Amino acid sequence: MAPVVTAALGALGPLLGKLADLLANECGRLRRVRREIRSLRTEFTSMHGALMKYTKLENPDDQVKIWVSLVRELAYDTEDLFDKFIRHLGNGESHDSGFKEYFRKTARRLKTLGARHGIASQIDDLKLRIKEVKELKTSYKLDDVAGSTSGNAAVDPRLAALFAEEAHLVGIDGPRDELAKWMLEEENKHHRRVLSIVGFGGLGKTTLANEVYRKIQGRFDCHAFVSVSQKPDRKKIIKDVISQVSDSDAFKKDIEIWDEKTSISKLRELLQEKRYLIIIDDIWSIVAWNAIHCAFPENKCSSRILATTRILEVASSCCPGPDDQIYEMKPLSDPHSEGLFFKRIFGSENSCPQMFLEVSKAILKKCGGLPLAIISISGLLASRPRVKEEWEKVKRSIGSDLIKSQSLEGMKNILSLSYNDLPPNLKTVLLYLSNYPEDYVIDRERLVRQWIAEGFISEERGRSCQEVAESYFYELINKSLVQPVDICYDGKVQACRVHDMMLELIISKSIEENFITVVNGGQTVWGNSQCSIRRLSIQDIDQELAFELAKKDLSHVRSLIITSSGCMKHLPSLTKFETLRVLDFEYCRGLAEYDMKGMETLFQLKYLSFRGTGISELPSGIVMLRDLETLDLRSTKIRDLPDGIVQLTKLQHLCTEMYGYHRKIPIGIGNMTNLREISGFDITMSSVGAVEELGSLINLKVLHVWLTVKGAESHKSHAEMFHSSLCKLGSYKLQSVWIFGGNSYAFELLDSWSPLPSCLQRFKMTTPYCLSKLPKWITPALTSLAYLEINLSVITEEVFGILGELSALLCLKLYADMVYKDRLVLQARGFRCLKEFVYEPVGEGAGILLFEEGALPKLEKLKLSISVPIAKAYGFYLGLDHLPYLKAVRVILHKRDATSPEVEAAAAAIRKEANLHPNHPRLTLH
């Protein structure tokens, strides 16, 4: 695993790798340069070891924080210096031809007196700073600190939840009664069951568990409530349970000297014949659960265990059995939030003066239904004068108050528990989310590509950077740190959102680590004047702030993400941003006002997005960005790409939209063999030679293209060449194909796609044209195909038979001119994994579909098109009751030749069938 950039250590890890590379290559053969580089590497290696120790301290003092910050800044500056120096010596050349050859040329230029003087003087400056940092470490006596992690014991932030008065609780009755009922169900079945409550820190998991415990504990022979926490002491926990479930002093004799094994044996002996209730609160890992739950016997006495955790993976581990249950905590509703807020401030839910209503709603929006946040902030307001300006002040300063105010200390501690539990790599990617404003929906692909461009990610155990970055994204969801948005048929989360309170915490952490500077109107904090701006997020800027920004040193900014369209023309020139890796203008509608001269100077840029900006022309300097990996041009008016775009041979993602402007495939694209994704190009507008070059893209995984109709002979040659290239790509790594347009000849050629595209996961055609038959390549041998959207002239039961054998199929969308007969029956075979099914024969050819018992056993979403007159003949029955996992149904009723009463009868019958389904699926009728 290669060293990566982290929030805590900055660029120190990658810097050590670069210094080692310099020593190993031609530059290191120059005696003076070699000596200086070796000296720097020795110093930074020593600092790296010290930083690794200090970043593990639970509560480092201010002197440690200052020294760590100085070293981090020094490492960033040193890496920036060497990156720039090597680039200048290389005269802007890319080192695609080979690292050794590049350094050989660089070394020759180093032999000039001017070059040697340049690097020597700047290394001298670095050495002076290193000396000062070392002296400061000695002055602070930090060597004595590193071995000690002692500090004041933190108060358990969950204690208040255990002793909360029932009268002070709001919105808990419903969940408490629901879970209490479940815990007491099936008492006659005698087996043990486990309930796991999972959710974000501060949602009230401990409070809910305690209320359930209070309500039902009298129904059990014995009961106990224990907290596990992040550093569990198993022996202490087991003894705590024993002390709660046993009243016998004789049994507990000598308990103080029992070892762990004895304690577990004694507890199992104690519980073996009893109906017990155990609450295990705040479990942080599967290891902790496995270590503890073995002490509770699987007896036949209807015993119950209730566990709470913030982590979905842990909740699943607690509940392996079919009768166990995971309960996901939800935020309080708006009425409950208001009730809790006003009750704690004014003593009653209905006593808020009119003048405070508007500001209260704004404060509660920040709280996002988080009981702990509402309780903490209402406590803060209760101690302030009841003046509207004071409340407005609190609303504006919630972020800084979270860090400074004693009233919000409990809130900060609860949120910090989750943050502090993260390893450095996850802390880094979580802090990166402070680039985005409140309530912003952050696209997964956008985020992981930015993480990679920033250098936060490296390959791990055979997994690519993309795979590692995505695993980090899902780990943040798993730990309830971000909220998933738009979950697809395959379980992939398309985007995420950060809770406002968590966002405030990570912004404060980002400021503390000088990780990201957020320009957000009146809430802008520029940070320590001695530290350079490393990453810049512009969320709300006016002309005055833009002029203030222009005065700053921006030469060390590594990412510039702009989510505000205001004052674009007043923003500093791109030439001031020398070290950018990420430049994101996504949906900045005012970009046309911004002068993008100097784009060619951004020699380290890896991620560039113009998505949604509506610009019509690319800056000419873009062809010089030889390290660029992502170029996003979706939702722009750019028609033609510059010829030099094919020189960007490191480009992996070249994205243009599938709707709107069609673009030609650039001639020479065959040289861009690092491409993983291309979208939005028109095959029939491009040259046949460029279409042929597509077949050389051996790493291509995603191909989304247009096939428009042109003259017969012209489109025939393009279609044949596209088919040839597609066959080649299918034999490489191609995973997703989307073909848009009406070129019938090209679609019919698809019947002979060979060899079989064995890696294909997704195939989609968007066209008015229907294939005369199911293509031959769609066979059970396609073991990875999870999504299929296809147009057929006719749908038969034989088609369903073939498609049903696709073992990985999760989503099927079938469109057709007609069906083979009035009613098609889906039988109880095949489609074992299908979760989403769209069946849309057109108009009067729709017929009706019947689901037999056992058909589509995993289906969750269904969209059907049926003909009312034909459906009437079969009593409007669909067999929805045979789809046990159904959650949503959408039915389009084609009413040609049907009377209004017949249409009403069809709608009523389908509503009744949906209402009788035990899942009560959401029904939409058209």
Salt bridges, closest charged atoms under 4 A:
GLU26 OE2 - ARG29 NH1 3.19
GLU26 OE2 - ARG104 NE 3.70
GLU36 OE2 - ARG32 NE 3.03
GLU36 OE1 - LYS127 NZ 3.14
GLU43 OE2 - LYS134 NZ 3.22
GLU58 OE2 - LYS231 NZ 2.23
GLU73 OE1 - ARG534 NH2 2.77
ASP77 OD2 - ARG129 NH1 2.94
ASP77 OD1 - ARG534 NH2 2.83
ASP77 OD1 - HIS556 ND1 3.59
GLU79 OE2 - LYS18 NZ 3.01
GLU79 OE1 - ARG558 NH2 2.50
GLU79 OE1 - ARG581 NH2 3.79
ASP80 OD2 - ARG534 NH1 3.66
ASP80 OD2 - HIS556 ND1 2.71
ASP80 OD1 - ARG558 NH2 3.14
ASP83 OD1 - LYS18 NZ 2.78
ASP83 OD2 - ARG581 NH2 3.25
GLU93 OE1 - LYS105 NZ 3.70
GLU93 OE2 - ARG109 NH2 3.40
GLU101 OE1 - ARG104 NH1 2.80
ASP143 OD1 - LYS137 NZ 2.94
ASP156 OD2 - ARG158 NH2 2.82
GLU166 OE2 - ARG176 NH1 3.10
ASP173 OD1 - ARG176 NH1 3.95
ASP177 OD1 - ARG176 NE 3.03
ASP177 OD1 - LYS215 NZ 3.58
GLU186 OE1 - LYS189 NZ 3.70
GLU187 OE2 - ARG219 NH2 3.03
GLU187 OE1 - ARG275 NH1 3.00
GLU211 OE2 - ARG214 NH1 2.83
GLU260 OE2 - ARG234 NH2 2.42
ASP281 OD2 - ARG158 NE 3.38
ASP282 OD2 - ARG158 NH1 2.73
GLU298 OE2 - ARG192 NH2 3.32
ASP323 OD2 - HIS191 NE2 3.02
GLU390 OE1 - ARG384 NH1 3.66
GLU390 OE2 - LYS393 NZ 3.45
GLU392 OE1 - LYS395 NZ 3.27
GLU438 OE1 - LYS365 NZ 3.55
GLU438 OE2 - LYS366 NZ 2.21
ASP439 OD2 - LYS365 NZ 2.41
GLU445 OE2 - ARG444 NH2 3.98
GLU445 OE1 - ARG449 NH2 3.73
GLU454 OE1 - ARG535 NE 3.18
GLU460 OE1 - ARG463 NH2 3.28
GLU470 OE2 - ARG444 NE 3.27
GLU475 OE2 - LYS479 NZ 3.63
ASP500 OD2 - LYS365 NZ 3.68
GLU504 OE2 - LYS366 NZ 2.60
GLU513 OE1 - ARG72 NH1 2.85
GLU578 OE1 - LYS84 NZ 2.95
ASP584 OD2 - ARG446 NE 2.77
GLU586 OE2 - ARG446 NH1 3.38
ASP627 OD1 - LYS650 NZ 2.82
ASP632 OD2 - ARG634 NH2 2.63
GLU657 OE1 - ARG663 NH1 3.68
GLU677 OE1 - ARG449 NH2 2.69
GLU677 OE1 - HIS653 ND1 3.51
ASP682 OD2 - HIS662 ND1 2.72
ASP751 OD2 - LYS773 NZ 3.67
ASP751 OD2 - LYS776 NZ 3.92
GLU797 OE2 - LYS821 NZ 3.48
GLU840 OE2 - LYS863 NZ 2.86
GLU844 OE1 - ARG896 NH1 3.37
GLU860 OE1 - LYS887 NZ 3.82
ASP881 OD2 - HIS882 NE2 3.80
GLU902 OE2 - LYS872 NZ 2.79
